[in-house]
Amino acid sequence: MANNPKFNYFTEMDDHMMNYDENLINEIDLFIRTLN
């Protein structure tokens, strides 16, 4: 039972996490450019 909520949470949030990661990569890229 303990594993089911965790599994369901990640499957439901999968698309959202993909979008978050894409935005995060863009933010990091912009931040690195400001350092240069």
C-alpha positions, 0 to 999 in steps of 0.5 A, a space after each residue: 500500500 505504501 508504494 501505490 500513492 508514490 507511484 500514482 503521484 509520479 505518474 500524474 505529475 509526469 507531464 508537469 515535471 517535464 514542463 518544469 524541467 524544461 523551464 528550469 533548464 532555460 532558467 539555468 541557461 540564462 543564468 549561466 549566460 549572465 555569468 559569462 
